[in-house]
Amino acid sequence: MLCYPGTVNQVWTNRIYNVIQAMDNCRVLTVGVIDENQILLLAVTDSGKVIFPEILPRILERFFTTKKTHERSRLGLDMVEKIVEKHSVKIEVASVIGQTTFNVSIPIAV
């Protein structure tokens, strides 16, 4: 896989930081990786708060947040989206009560 490791690391760091906050530091975080037909599939699933359907389409927007002022980070998931776009990566989010999953698909160069 050809990528910029430093920026890709920011994707996971940011996502895991957001998960820990959403779970109030006391729930389950699962990370899975699968190689499927030259696509690396990474799933980060948490048992934190649900992302409601009306908010889900906006979570990757620049400066959009549901956090209180003192909890906010800088660009958050917008930064994640920019990094994955730069790497021709696809990101999908699914959320139901008790489970939110971010699926990231990364093409593998052979």
C-alpha positions in Angstrom: 0.0 0.0 0.0 1.4 3.4 -1.0 0.5 6.1 1.5 1.7 8.9 3.7 2.1 6.9 7.0 2.1 10.0 9.2 -1.2 11.4 7.9 -2.9 7.9 7.8 -1.9 7.6 11.5 -3.9 10.8 12.2 -7.0 9.0 10.9 -6.7 6.3 13.5 -5.6 8.6 16.3 -8.5 11.0 15.6 -11.1 8.2 15.3 -9.9 6.4 18.5 -9.9 9.7 20.4 -13.5 10.5 19.3 -14.6 6.9 20.2 -13.1 7.2 23.7 -15.0 10.4 24.3 -18.3 9.0 22.9 -18.0 5.9 25.1 -17.4 8.0 28.3 -14.1 6.1 28.7 -15.9 2.9 29.8 -17.2 0.8 27.0 -15.9 -1.5 24.2 -13.7 -0.6 21.2 -13.1 -3.2 18.5 -10.7 -2.8 15.6 -10.7 -5.3 12.7 -8.6 -5.6 9.5 -9.3 -7.8 6.5 -7.5 -8.1 3.1 -10.3 -8.6 0.5 -9.4 -8.7 -3.2 -6.6 -6.1 -2.9 -8.6 -3.9 -0.7 -7.6 -3.5 3.0 -10.9 -3.2 5.0 -10.5 -1.6 8.4 -13.4 -1.4 10.8 -13.5 0.5 14.1 -16.6 -0.3 16.1 -17.6 1.2 19.5 -20.3 0.7 22.0 -20.7 4.4 22.6 -23.5 6.8 21.9 -25.5 6.5 18.7 -25.0 9.0 15.9 -28.6 9.9 15.0 -29.7 9.6 11.3 -30.2 13.3 11.0 -26.7 14.0 12.1 -24.9 11.1 10.3 -24.6 12.9 6.9 -22.9 15.9 8.5 -20.3 14.3 10.7 -17.5 14.7 8.1 -18.3 18.4 7.5 -15.6 20.9 8.5 -16.3 22.4 12.0 -19.5 20.4 12.5 -19.6 19.0 16.1 -22.1 17.9 18.7 -19.5 18.4 21.4 -19.7 21.0 24.1 -17.3 24.0 23.7 -14.8 22.6 26.2 -14.7 19.1 24.5 -14.1 20.3 20.9 -11.1 19.3 19.0 -9.9 21.3 15.9 -11.2 19.9 12.6 -12.0 16.4 13.9 -13.6 14.1 11.3 -13.3 16.7 8.5 -9.5 16.1 8.8 -10.1 12.4 8.6 -12.2 12.8 5.4 -9.5 15.0 3.7 -6.8 12.4 4.5 -8.8 9.5 3.2 -9.7 11.4 0.0 -5.9 12.1 -0.5 -5.3 8.3 -0.4 -8.3 7.3 -2.6 -9.8 5.7 0.4 -13.5 5.2 1.1 -15.1 5.7 4.5 -18.5 4.7 5.6 -20.3 5.1 8.9 -23.2 3.0 10.3 -24.7 3.7 13.7 -27.4 2.1 15.8 -28.0 2.2 19.5 -25.0 0.6 21.2 -22.9 0.2 18.1 -21.2 2.7 15.7 -18.8 1.4 13.0 -16.5 3.3 10.8 -15.4 1.2 7.8 -12.4 2.4 5.9 -11.4 0.7 2.5 -7.9 1.2 1.3 -6.7 0.0 -2.1 -3.5 -2.1 -1.8 -0.7 -1.5 -4.4 0.9 -4.8 -5.4 
